[in-house]
Amino acid sequence: MTDTSAPPLNSTSPSAGGDHTPSDAPLAPVVFDVADVDVYYGAFRAVRNVDLKIRQNEITAFIGPSGCGKSTMLRCFDRMNDLIEGCRVEGTLLYHGVDLYDSRIDPVEVRKRIGMVFQKPNPFPKSIFDNVAFGPRLAGMKGDLNEIVERALRRAALWDEVKDRLRKSAMGLSGGQQQRLCIARAIAIDPEVVLMDEPCSALDPIATARIEDLMQEIKTDYTIIIVTHNMQQAARVSDRTAFFTTEVNEESDTRTGLVVEFDQTEKIFSNPADERTENYVTGRFG
């Protein structure tokens, strides 16, 4: 449980960092305020000087070449990097004004509010029902477990396909169904945010379209951040896009990721402000 002396996760404080949002755009409330964040693996700085504002009920896409720190940055939002030995985060990462990396904040409590869907579907070797019920049981959620599971499966657009085989193994589902099951499992504990790390990279085009449609449907209930190598996907589903790239240290041959540009998706793909962004989205680089 969270230390009772820790600042409540729904408190507010002045935001940090710059906002790269166009002045004429309607502004949703800020969920994450990221200012001057660096991520290190030991002495190696993998990502530097990240400034972002992630807004409520929007889909934000992280794009960029391999090795530019997109997934590393994504894991900062639910403190999954805490599980990697030697990894540390410097700078300010606020969630509703509360510093996620305050020593008094319990990472387990953070992950109840910020769910994660991974690149490869990873259902547990349990029944469909038990996969979705796993989080609510662990969290001690009150209410009818059958209703909780059904609601999550309906939100994940999977209920009609599995309602007659809930007690059968989740391993018998197709890849696309397994990924939607993982989304149902992530949202069963009623998080506010869903992080998705290349959720469609292992899926065929039909399954990918289902996941993209699902993201559009559930963003009214959740704030979504997606890492994707598929620029067309980012253009189709996201409201805002951050383009990451790498700086190469010629002496040590190491690469450090950074955000080149963060703006409304339409602008990133049609009229980017930085030549590096234009070169990437038009296929001349990366």
Secondary structure, 3 states (H helix, E strand, C coil): CCCCCCCCCCCCCCCCCCCCCCCCCCCCCEEEEEEEEEEEECCEEEEEEEEEEEECCCEEEEECCCCCCHHHHHHHCCCHHHHCCCEEEEEEEEECCEECCCCCCCHHHHHHHEEEECCCCCCCCCEHHHHHHHHHHHHCCCCCHHHHHHHHHHHCCCHHHHCCCCCCEHHHCCHHHHHHHHHHHHHCCCCCEEEEECCCCCCCHHHHHHHHHHHHHHCCCCEEEEECCCHHHHHHHCCEEEEEEEEEECCCCEEEEEEEEEEEHHHHHHCCCCHHHHHHHCCCCC
